[in-house]
């Protein structure tokens, strides 16, 4: 009997906040929550963003005045809403009014000098010999440039794209540990993986001691690598900017670093590792790898993750040049009567729209096989039994959609039907659509969804598209979707597509329920969720998730009711540790797990026999017999 991959922990950070304990999900459905949950969500955001701090048993604002948590909605509610989600790009990323670039100017011998006006701050420390200052007007200086072969003039331009799904304003992932010279995506990865581990409530050292070292895997990556100045971006720009390439920029830029960092500094993992890349489907590609390992019995625990930090002028310009992003001018054209683009509503899945909106996010899951989850009393948030991946075949354009998503979604629907039954699929399932907010996606993905619903007899398939809240985080997008699906099973609400006021005429929806309103269906109503991703290059993936209730039904059938009763007793201690972490984190006391230089294993400390490998710091050896091929 194949093992069932169970979700026993999850965490992360995106534009809606911290993922663990459904904080980010609750921000998406904030206005539909009971008051106690709403206040707890706002309190967590207030400490996360530094608007409140906890000390001496009180919550204090920036002026040191005590703030009553019960009054937080009145005092900080509007500011916290504005500080989260999709919004105008903030200066912490870059100045959208003055993006630096080098303008190429060519002058032939004998031509008249040209005159240019430059900002004082853009001038080099010493002017080249063929530059002459003509006039100075405040911060502007007029320069005459005499003949030369070709000159690069420092200049600035205004951004055409000014909206993004950014981490909550005031949150800095690097302040919680020694993050010197780490790219932003890796800072986020350390925070997110630690959040996932702590939220699980598991005693990691005890768990590690109970397993052979090679029974743990980490599969994590990102689609865009680390392209800021501390990663590949800085390495590629250093020479042209007159700077020195550092020793860290190249190694920290690799796309598998969200796994490597977690192995080396968070978990101390010596088991399987790797980073799968699949454009916007990258998270599901990594999840599929972990599911395969657990189902086959090769690993008992798998950490799955992605961390993406693409809010960089060069990356945004690259996607803008493709015509993929929502530019301010196009957003403005959508809303007659406005004088400024509505950045809060930049993402409008399945409505009249004009492009997707870049976002940053780091998301991690902790998977376990079902037997180990019961043995350890692990929290069971649901199960991830399968992910299906298919390519598009021959294509006219590498970025165009194709046939692959029809296969992945149909396979996922069939798998869900086999697991929960036909009636549950038809009446108690929902889909987290890729929902990018491009005119092409609204047509192509809705057709895939609608045709699948028809084929399986689903009259009104509920569609969620949470990029309207957090934007498109590229490789992390499906991680955002998975975390939100788990939130529905905790709070009973399927998020509506709140940024739309109508469904576009070209959207296929005879069998789909697409609505701006949240659906309050109850925590135990939905049996299964399908998470869909459509990536550039023909990278399609659809994952199947089971609710906690359906997961426990399967575990009862597999292991018996006595095993579930014993699990519930063990679960109490685990749940207590997890709740204690959430309480501390909600107060803003974050201490990510980061063990630089601790427990380093030297090759001379490893003891090898013909049957086992013994590693210092690990209670159990690695068995060599387990990897022998079957005769």
C-alpha positions as CSV (number, residue, x, y, z in Angstrom):
1,X,0.0,0.0,0.0
2,X,1.4,3.3,-1.0
3,X,1.9,5.9,1.7
4,X,-0.2,9.1,1.8
5,X,1.6,12.4,1.9
6,X,0.1,14.4,4.7
7,X,0.5,18.2,5.2
8,X,1.7,18.6,8.8
9,X,3.1,22.1,8.7
10,X,3.1,25.2,6.5
11,X,4.4,28.7,6.6
12,X,5.7,31.6,4.7
13,X,5.3,35.3,3.9
14,X,3.6,37.1,1.0
15,X,1.7,40.4,0.4
16,X,-1.0,39.3,2.7
17,X,1.3,38.5,5.7
18,X,2.5,35.4,7.5
19,X,1.1,32.2,6.1
20,X,1.2,30.0,9.2
21,X,-2.0,29.7,11.2
22,X,-3.8,31.1,8.2
23,X,-2.8,34.7,8.9
24,X,-2.3,35.6,5.3
25,X,-5.4,33.8,4.2
26,X,-7.4,35.6,6.9
27,X,-6.2,38.9,5.5
28,X,-7.7,38.0,2.2
29,X,-11.1,37.3,3.7
30,X,-10.8,39.8,6.5
31,X,-14.2,41.4,6.2
32,X,-16.0,38.0,6.2
33,X,-14.4,36.9,9.5
34,X,-15.9,37.0,13.0
35,X,-14.6,39.9,15.1
36,X,-12.2,37.8,17.2
37,X,-10.4,36.4,14.1
38,X,-10.4,39.8,12.4
39,X,-8.7,41.4,15.4
40,X,-6.2,38.6,15.8
41,X,-5.3,39.0,12.1
42,X,-4.8,42.8,12.4
43,X,-2.8,42.4,15.6
44,X,-0.4,40.0,13.9
45,X,0.0,42.4,10.9
46,X,0.6,45.3,13.3
47,X,3.5,43.6,15.0
48,X,4.8,42.0,11.8
49,X,5.1,45.5,10.2
50,X,6.5,47.2,13.3
51,X,3.5,49.4,13.9
52,X,3.1,47.8,17.3
53,X,5.6,46.2,19.6
54,X,5.1,44.0,22.7
55,X,6.8,44.7,26.0
56,X,6.0,44.3,29.7
57,X,2.8,42.5,28.8
58,X,1.5,45.4,26.7
59,X,1.3,46.4,23.1
60,X,2.9,49.7,22.4
61,X,2.7,52.0,19.4
62,X,5.6,53.9,17.9
63,X,5.2,56.7,20.5
64,X,5.4,54.2,23.4
65,X,1.7,54.5,24.2
66,X,-0.3,51.4,25.2
67,X,-2.7,50.1,22.5
68,X,-5.7,48.0,23.4
69,X,-5.8,45.0,21.0
70,X,-9.6,45.2,21.1
71,X,-9.4,48.7,19.6
72,X,-6.8,47.9,16.9
73,X,-9.3,47.9,14.1
74,X,-10.3,51.5,14.8
75,X,-6.7,52.7,15.4
76,X,-4.8,50.8,12.7
77,X,-7.2,48.9,10.6
78,X,-7.1,51.2,7.6
79,X,-3.4,51.6,7.7
80,X,-2.8,47.8,7.9
81,X,-5.2,47.3,4.9
82,X,-3.2,49.8,2.9
83,X,0.1,48.2,4.0
84,X,-0.7,44.8,2.5
85,X,-1.7,43.3,-0.8
86,X,-1.2,44.6,-4.3
87,X,-0.3,48.3,-4.2
88,X,1.9,50.9,-5.7
89,X,5.6,49.9,-5.6
90,X,7.3,51.3,-2.5
91,X,10.7,52.9,-2.3
92,X,12.1,49.9,-0.5
93,X,12.2,48.2,-3.9
94,X,13.0,51.1,-6.2
95,X,12.0,54.7,-7.1
96,X,9.4,54.3,-9.8
97,X,9.9,58.0,-10.8
98,X,13.6,57.7,-11.4
99,X,14.8,54.4,-12.6
100,X,18.5,54.7,-13.5
101,X,19.7,53.5,-16.9
102,X,22.5,54.4,-19.4
103,X,21.3,56.2,-22.5
104,X,23.5,55.4,-25.5
105,X,24.5,58.5,-27.6
106,X,26.7,58.3,-30.7
107,X,28.5,61.3,-32.2
108,X,30.4,61.3,-35.5
109,X,33.6,63.3,-36.0
110,X,32.9,66.8,-37.1
111,X,29.4,66.8,-35.8
112,X,28.0,69.6,-33.6
113,X,28.1,69.0,-29.9
114,X,24.9,67.9,-28.4
115,X,23.3,69.3,-25.3
116,X,21.7,67.2,-22.6
117,X,20.2,68.0,-19.2
118,X,21.2,65.7,-16.5
119,X,20.3,65.5,-12.8
120,X,23.3,66.4,-10.6
121,X,23.2,63.1,-8.8
122,X,23.6,61.2,-12.1
123,X,26.8,62.9,-13.0
124,X,30.1,61.0,-12.7
125,X,32.5,62.3,-10.0
126,X,34.8,63.8,-12.7
127,X,33.5,64.9,-16.1
128,X,35.0,63.3,-19.2
129,X,37.2,65.6,-21.3
130,X,34.6,66.1,-24.0
131,X,31.9,67.2,-21.6
132,X,31.3,70.9,-20.9
133,X,29.0,72.4,-18.3
134,X,26.8,75.0,-20.0
135,X,24.3,75.9,-17.2
136,X,23.2,74.8,-13.7
137,X,19.6,75.1,-12.6
138,X,19.1,73.6,-9.2
139,X,19.4,69.9,-9.4
140,X,19.6,70.0,-13.2
141,X,22.8,70.6,-15.1
142,X,23.0,71.2,-18.9
143,X,26.0,69.5,-20.5
144,X,27.5,69.9,-23.9
145,X,29.1,66.8,-25.3
146,X,31.6,67.1,-28.1
147,X,32.4,64.6,-30.7
148,X,33.3,61.0,-29.8
149,X,32.6,57.5,-31.0
150,X,29.8,56.6,-28.6
151,X,28.9,57.7,-25.1
152,X,26.7,56.2,-22.4
153,X,24.8,58.9,-20.6
154,X,23.5,58.2,-17.1
155,X,19.8,59.0,-17.1
156,X,16.5,58.1,-15.4
157,X,13.1,57.1,-16.6
158,X,9.7,56.7,-15.2
159,X,8.3,53.2,-14.7
160,X,5.4,52.2,-16.9
161,X,4.5,49.5,-14.3
162,X,4.0,50.8,-10.8
163,X,2.0,48.1,-9.0
164,X,3.2,44.9,-7.3
165,X,2.3,42.4,-4.6
166,X,4.8,43.4,-2.0
167,X,5.5,42.0,1.5
168,X,3.7,44.0,4.1
169,X,5.0,47.6,4.4
170,X,7.5,47.7,7.3
171,X,8.3,44.0,7.3
172,X,12.0,43.2,6.6
173,X,12.8,39.5,6.5
174,X,16.5,40.2,7.0
175,X,16.3,41.9,10.4
176,X,15.6,38.7,12.3
177,X,18.9,36.9,11.7
178,X,22.5,37.6,10.5
179,X,21.5,38.1,6.9
180,X,24.5,40.1,5.7
181,X,24.7,40.2,1.9
182,X,22.0,37.6,1.5
183,X,19.6,38.2,-1.5
184,X,16.1,39.1,-0.5
185,X,14.6,35.8,-1.7
186,X,17.0,33.8,0.6
187,X,16.1,36.1,3.6
188,X,12.5,35.3,2.9
189,X,13.3,31.6,2.6
190,X,14.9,31.4,6.0
191,X,11.8,33.2,7.5
192,X,9.3,31.0,5.6
193,X,10.9,27.7,6.3
194,X,11.3,28.5,10.0
195,X,7.7,29.6,10.1
196,X,6.6,26.3,8.6
197,X,8.8,24.2,11.0
198,X,7.7,26.1,14.1
199,X,4.0,26.1,13.1
200,X,4.1,22.3,12.8
201,X,4.7,22.0,16.6
202,X,7.1,19.1,16.0
203,X,10.2,18.6,18.1
204,X,12.6,18.6,15.1
205,X,15.6,17.2,17.0
206,X,13.6,14.3,18.4
207,X,12.1,13.6,15.0
208,X,15.5,13.8,13.4
209,X,16.9,11.3,16.0
210,X,14.0,8.9,15.2
211,X,14.8,8.7,11.5
212,X,17.7,7.6,9.4
213,X,19.3,10.8,8.1
214,X,18.5,10.0,4.5
215,X,14.7,9.8,5.2
216,X,14.3,13.6,5.0
217,X,14.2,15.6,1.7
218,X,14.1,19.2,0.9
219,X,12.8,20.3,-2.6
220,X,12.7,24.0,-3.1
221,X,13.7,26.6,-5.7
222,X,12.5,29.6,-7.5
223,X,11.8,30.5,-11.1
224,X,13.9,33.6,-11.5
225,X,16.9,32.9,-9.3
226,X,18.2,35.7,-7.1
227,X,18.4,38.7,-9.4
228,X,18.9,41.5,-6.9
229,X,22.3,43.2,-6.3
230,X,23.3,40.5,-3.8
231,X,22.8,37.7,-6.4
232,X,23.0,37.2,-10.1
233,X,21.8,40.8,-10.7
234,X,24.7,42.4,-8.9
235,X,27.2,40.0,-10.5
236,X,26.0,40.8,-14.1
237,X,25.9,44.6,-13.5
238,X,29.1,45.0,-11.4
239,X,31.6,45.6,-14.2
240,X,29.3,48.0,-16.1
241,X,28.6,49.9,-12.9
242,X,32.2,50.2,-12.0
243,X,31.9,47.9,-9.0
244,X,33.6,44.8,-7.8
245,X,32.0,41.4,-8.1
246,X,31.7,39.9,-4.7
247,X,32.4,36.3,-3.8
248,X,28.8,35.7,-2.8
249,X,26.9,37.0,-5.8
250,X,27.4,34.0,-8.0
251,X,26.8,31.1,-5.6
252,X,23.9,32.8,-3.8
253,X,22.2,33.5,-7.2
254,X,21.5,29.9,-8.1
255,X,17.8,28.9,-8.4
256,X,18.1,26.0,-6.0
257,X,19.4,28.2,-3.1
258,X,15.9,28.1,-1.4
259,X,16.7,24.4,-0.8
260,X,20.4,24.8,-0.2
261,X,20.0,27.5,2.4
262,X,17.4,25.4,4.3
263,X,19.7,22.4,4.3
264,X,22.7,24.2,5.4
265,X,21.4,26.7,7.9
266,X,17.9,25.7,9.1
267,X,17.5,21.9,9.1
268,X,21.0,20.5,8.8
269,X,19.6,18.0,6.3
270,X,21.8,15.4,4.7
271,X,19.0,13.6,2.9
272,X,17.7,14.2,-0.6
273,X,17.7,17.7,-2.0
274,X,17.0,19.5,-5.2
275,X,15.2,22.3,-6.9
276,X,12.7,21.7,-9.7
277,X,12.0,24.6,-12.1
278,X,8.8,25.0,-14.0
279,X,8.2,28.7,-14.5
280,X,4.9,29.7,-12.7
281,X,4.3,26.0,-11.8
282,X,7.6,25.7,-9.9
283,X,6.0,25.2,-6.5
284,X,3.9,22.3,-7.8
285,X,6.9,20.8,-9.5
286,X,8.7,20.6,-6.2
287,X,5.6,19.3,-4.4
288,X,5.3,16.5,-7.0
289,X,8.9,15.5,-6.3
290,X,8.2,15.3,-2.5
291,X,4.9,13.4,-3.1
292,X,6.6,10.8,-5.3
293,X,9.3,10.2,-2.7
294,X,6.8,9.7,0.2
295,X,4.4,7.6,-1.8
296,X,7.2,5.3,-2.8
297,X,8.6,5.0,0.7
298,X,11.9,6.6,-0.2
299,X,11.4,9.5,2.3
300,X,9.3,10.0,5.3
301,X,9.5,13.7,5.6
302,X,9.8,16.3,2.8
303,X,10.1,20.1,3.0
304,X,8.7,21.7,-0.1
305,X,9.1,25.3,-0.9
306,X,9.8,28.3,-3.2
307,X,11.0,31.8,-2.5
308,X,10.6,34.5,-5.2
309,X,11.7,38.2,-5.0
310,X,11.2,39.6,-8.5
311,X,10.3,43.2,-7.7
312,X,13.4,44.5,-9.4
313,X,13.3,47.1,-12.2
314,X,15.1,44.9,-14.7
315,X,12.8,41.9,-14.1
316,X,9.7,44.0,-14.4
317,X,11.0,45.6,-17.5
318,X,11.6,42.2,-19.0
319,X,8.0,41.1,-18.4
320,X,6.7,44.5,-19.5
321,X,8.5,44.2,-22.8
322,X,6.7,40.9,-23.4
323,X,3.4,42.7,-23.0
324,X,2.6,40.5,-20.0
325,X,2.3,43.1,-17.2
326,X,-0.5,45.6,-16.3
327,X,0.9,49.0,-17.1
328,X,-0.4,52.1,-15.4
329,X,-1.7,53.6,-18.7
330,X,-3.6,50.4,-19.5
331,X,-5.1,50.2,-16.0
332,X,-6.2,53.8,-16.3
333,X,-7.9,53.0,-19.6
334,X,-10.0,50.3,-17.8
335,X,-11.6,52.8,-15.4
336,X,-13.1,55.7,-17.1
337,X,-13.2,58.9,-15.0
338,X,-10.1,58.1,-13.0
339,X,-7.0,60.3,-13.2
340,X,-4.7,57.8,-11.6
341,X,-4.3,54.1,-12.0
342,X,-6.0,52.0,-9.4
343,X,-3.0,50.0,-8.1
344,X,-5.1,48.2,-5.5
345,X,-7.2,46.7,-8.3
346,X,-4.4,46.0,-10.7
347,X,-5.2,42.3,-10.7
348,X,-8.6,41.4,-12.1
349,X,-8.8,37.7,-12.9
350,X,-11.5,36.6,-15.4
351,X,-12.7,40.2,-15.7
352,X,-11.8,42.9,-18.2
353,X,-8.0,43.2,-17.5
354,X,-4.7,44.1,-19.1
355,X,-1.9,42.0,-17.6
356,X,-0.5,40.4,-14.5
357,X,1.1,42.0,-11.6
358,X,4.5,40.9,-10.2
359,X,4.7,39.8,-6.6
360,X,7.1,38.4,-4.0
361,X,6.4,35.4,-1.8
362,X,8.1,32.5,0.0
363,X,6.0,29.4,0.9
364,X,7.0,26.1,2.5
365,X,5.1,22.9,3.3
366,X,6.1,20.1,5.7
367,X,5.0,16.7,4.3
368,X,5.0,13.4,6.2
369,X,3.9,9.9,5.3
370,X,0.6,9.0,7.0
371,X,2.0,6.4,9.4
372,X,4.7,8.8,10.7
373,X,2.1,11.6,11.1
374,X,0.0,9.3,13.3
375,X,3.0,8.1,15.3
376,X,4.3,11.6,16.1
377,X,0.9,13.2,16.8
378,X,1.5,15.6,14.0
379,X,-1.1,18.3,13.1
380,X,-3.0,17.2,10.0
381,X,-3.9,20.2,7.8
382,X,-4.9,18.0,4.9
383,X,-3.2,15.7,2.4
384,X,-1.5,16.2,-1.0
385,X,-2.0,12.8,-2.7
386,X,-1.0,13.9,-6.2
387,X,0.3,16.5,-8.6
388,X,0.0,16.1,-12.4
389,X,2.5,17.7,-14.8
390,X,2.2,17.9,-18.6
391,X,3.8,19.9,-21.4
392,X,2.0,21.7,-24.2
393,X,3.5,19.9,-27.2
394,X,4.3,21.9,-30.3
395,X,3.8,25.7,-29.9
396,X,3.9,28.8,-32.0
397,X,5.1,31.0,-29.1
398,X,7.0,29.7,-26.1
399,X,4.8,31.8,-23.8
400,X,1.5,30.8,-25.4
401,X,-0.8,28.3,-23.6
402,X,-1.4,24.8,-25.1
403,X,-2.9,21.4,-24.5
404,X,-1.0,20.4,-21.4
405,X,-3.4,22.0,-18.9
406,X,-6.4,20.1,-20.2
407,X,-4.5,16.9,-19.3
408,X,-3.4,17.9,-15.8
409,X,-6.7,19.3,-14.8
410,X,-8.7,16.3,-16.1
411,X,-6.3,13.9,-14.3
412,X,-6.6,15.8,-11.1
413,X,-10.4,15.8,-11.2
414,X,-10.3,12.1,-11.9
415,X,-8.0,11.5,-8.9
416,X,-10.2,13.6,-6.7
417,X,-13.2,11.7,-7.7
418,X,-11.5,8.4,-7.0
419,X,-10.5,9.6,-3.5
420,X,-13.6,11.4,-2.3
421,X,-16.4,10.1,-4.6
422,X,-18.3,11.5,-7.5
423,X,-20.9,13.4,-5.5
424,X,-18.2,15.1,-3.4
425,X,-16.3,16.2,-6.5
426,X,-19.4,17.6,-8.1
427,X,-20.8,19.3,-5.0
428,X,-18.0,19.8,-2.6
429,X,-14.9,20.7,-4.6
430,X,-13.3,24.0,-5.6
431,X,-10.5,25.2,-7.7
432,X,-7.7,27.7,-7.0
433,X,-7.2,28.9,-10.6
434,X,-3.9,30.3,-11.9
435,X,-5.9,33.4,-12.6
436,X,-3.1,35.7,-13.8
437,X,-5.3,38.7,-14.9
438,X,-4.2,38.7,-18.5
439,X,-6.7,38.8,-21.4
440,X,-5.3,35.6,-22.8
441,X,-5.4,33.7,-19.5
442,X,-9.0,34.6,-18.7
443,X,-10.0,32.9,-22.0
444,X,-7.7,29.9,-22.1
445,X,-7.9,28.9,-18.4
446,X,-11.6,29.4,-18.2
447,X,-12.0,27.1,-21.2
448,X,-9.9,24.4,-19.5
449,X,-11.8,24.8,-16.3
450,X,-15.2,24.9,-17.9
451,X,-14.6,21.9,-20.2
452,X,-13.4,19.9,-17.3
453,X,-16.4,20.8,-15.2
454,X,-18.7,19.7,-18.1
455,X,-16.9,16.4,-18.5
456,X,-17.2,15.5,-14.8
457,X,-20.8,16.7,-14.4
458,X,-20.0,19.7,-12.2
459,X,-22.8,22.2,-12.6
460,X,-21.2,25.3,-10.9
461,X,-17.5,24.8,-10.0
462,X,-16.4,27.4,-7.5
463,X,-13.3,29.2,-8.7
464,X,-10.9,31.2,-6.5
465,X,-8.2,33.4,-7.9
466,X,-6.2,34.8,-5.1
467,X,-3.7,36.7,-7.2
468,X,-6.3,39.5,-6.9
469,X,-5.0,39.8,-3.3
470,X,-1.3,39.0,-3.5
471,X,-0.3,39.3,-7.1
472,X,1.6,36.8,-9.2
473,X,4.7,35.5,-7.3
474,X,5.9,33.5,-10.3
475,X,7.5,30.3,-8.9
476,X,5.7,30.7,-5.5
477,X,2.3,31.3,-7.0
478,X,0.9,27.8,-6.3
479,X,2.4,28.0,-2.8
480,X,0.2,31.0,-2.2
481,X,-2.8,29.0,-3.6
482,X,-2.1,25.9,-1.4
483,X,-1.8,28.0,1.8
484,X,-5.1,29.7,0.9
485,X,-6.8,26.4,0.3
486,X,-5.8,25.2,3.7
487,X,-7.3,28.3,5.1
488,X,-10.7,27.4,3.7
489,X,-10.7,24.2,5.7
490,X,-9.9,26.2,8.9
491,X,-12.4,29.0,8.5
492,X,-14.9,27.8,6.0
493,X,-14.6,30.6,3.4
494,X,-13.6,30.3,-0.2
495,X,-12.2,33.7,-1.2
496,X,-14.1,35.7,-3.8
497,X,-12.3,37.6,-6.5
498,X,-12.8,40.9,-4.7
499,X,-11.2,43.2,-7.3
500,X,-13.7,42.5,-10.1
501,X,-17.2,43.9,-10.7
502,X,-18.1,41.8,-13.6
503,X,-16.9,38.7,-15.6
504,X,-15.6,39.4,-19.0
505,X,-17.8,38.4,-22.0
506,X,-15.1,36.1,-23.4
507,X,-14.8,34.0,-20.3
508,X,-16.1,30.5,-20.6
509,X,-18.3,29.9,-17.5
510,X,-21.4,27.9,-18.2
511,X,-20.3,25.5,-15.5
512,X,-18.2,27.8,-13.4
513,X,-19.0,29.9,-10.3
514,X,-16.9,33.1,-10.6
515,X,-17.8,35.8,-8.1
516,X,-16.4,38.8,-6.3
517,X,-18.2,37.7,-3.1
518,X,-16.7,35.3,-0.6
519,X,-18.4,31.9,-0.3
520,X,-19.1,31.0,3.4
521,X,-19.5,27.2,3.0
522,X,-18.4,26.0,6.4
523,X,-15.1,24.4,7.4
524,X,-16.2,20.8,6.8
525,X,-18.1,21.4,3.5
526,X,-15.4,21.3,0.9
527,X,-13.9,17.9,0.5
528,X,-11.1,18.6,-2.0
529,X,-9.4,21.5,-3.8
530,X,-7.6,21.5,-7.1
531,X,-4.6,23.9,-7.4
532,X,-3.9,24.9,-11.0
533,X,-0.8,26.5,-12.6
534,X,0.0,27.4,-16.2
535,X,3.6,28.4,-16.7
536,X,5.6,30.0,-19.6
537,X,7.2,27.4,-21.8
538,X,4.4,24.9,-21.5
539,X,4.8,24.1,-17.8
540,X,1.4,23.0,-16.6
541,X,0.6,21.4,-13.2
542,X,-2.5,20.7,-11.2
543,X,-2.3,19.5,-7.6
544,X,-5.0,17.6,-5.6
545,X,-5.5,18.5,-2.0
546,X,-7.8,16.7,0.5
547,X,-9.5,18.4,3.5
548,X,-8.5,17.4,7.0
549,X,-11.8,15.6,7.4
550,X,-11.3,13.5,4.2
551,X,-7.7,12.9,5.2
552,X,-8.7,11.5,8.5
553,X,-11.4,9.3,6.9
554,X,-8.6,7.8,4.7
555,X,-6.3,7.3,7.7
556,X,-9.0,5.6,9.7
557,X,-9.7,3.2,6.8
558,X,-5.9,2.5,6.4
559,X,-4.8,2.3,10.1
560,X,-8.0,1.7,12.1
561,X,-9.8,3.9,14.7
562,X,-7.5,2.9,17.5
563,X,-4.6,4.5,15.7
564,X,-6.6,7.7,15.3
565,X,-7.4,7.7,19.0
566,X,-3.8,7.3,19.9
567,X,-2.9,10.0,17.4
568,X,-5.3,12.5,19.0
569,X,-3.7,12.0,22.4
570,X,-0.2,12.6,21.0
571,X,-1.5,15.5,19.1
572,X,-2.2,17.5,22.2
573,X,1.5,18.2,23.0
574,X,2.2,19.1,19.4
575,X,-0.7,21.4,19.1
576,X,0.4,23.1,22.3
577,X,3.8,23.8,21.0
578,X,2.4,25.1,17.7
579,X,-0.1,27.4,19.5
580,X,2.7,28.7,21.7
581,X,4.7,29.6,18.6
582,X,1.7,31.4,17.1
583,X,1.2,33.4,20.2
584,X,4.9,34.5,20.3
585,X,4.9,35.3,16.6
586,X,1.7,37.3,16.8
587,X,3.5,39.4,19.4
588,X,6.2,40.1,16.8
589,X,8.9,38.0,18.5
590,X,10.3,36.2,15.5
591,X,13.5,34.2,15.8
592,X,14.0,32.2,12.6
593,X,16.0,29.0,12.9
594,X,19.4,30.0,11.5
595,X,22.5,27.9,12.4
596,X,25.4,29.3,10.5
597,X,28.6,27.2,11.2
598,X,26.8,24.9,13.7
599,X,27.2,21.1,13.6
600,X,29.4,21.2,10.6
601,X,30.4,17.7,9.6
602,X,34.0,17.1,8.5
603,X,34.6,14.2,6.2
604,X,37.1,12.7,8.8
605,X,34.1,12.4,11.3
606,X,32.1,10.1,9.0
607,X,32.4,6.4,9.7
608,X,31.7,4.0,6.9
609,X,31.1,0.2,6.9
610,X,29.9,-2.0,4.1
611,X,26.4,-1.8,5.6
612,X,26.0,1.6,7.1
613,X,27.2,5.2,7.2
614,X,27.4,6.9,10.6
615,X,27.3,10.7,10.8
616,X,28.1,12.7,13.9
617,X,25.1,14.5,15.3
618,X,22.6,11.9,14.0
619,X,21.3,9.2,16.3
620,X,20.7,6.7,13.5
621,X,22.9,5.6,10.6
622,X,22.3,5.6,6.9
623,X,21.6,2.0,5.8
624,X,23.3,0.9,2.6
625,X,21.0,-2.1,2.3
626,X,17.9,0.2,1.7
627,X,19.4,1.4,-1.6
628,X,20.2,-2.1,-3.1
629,X,18.4,-2.7,-6.4
630,X,15.9,-5.5,-6.3
631,X,17.1,-8.7,-7.9
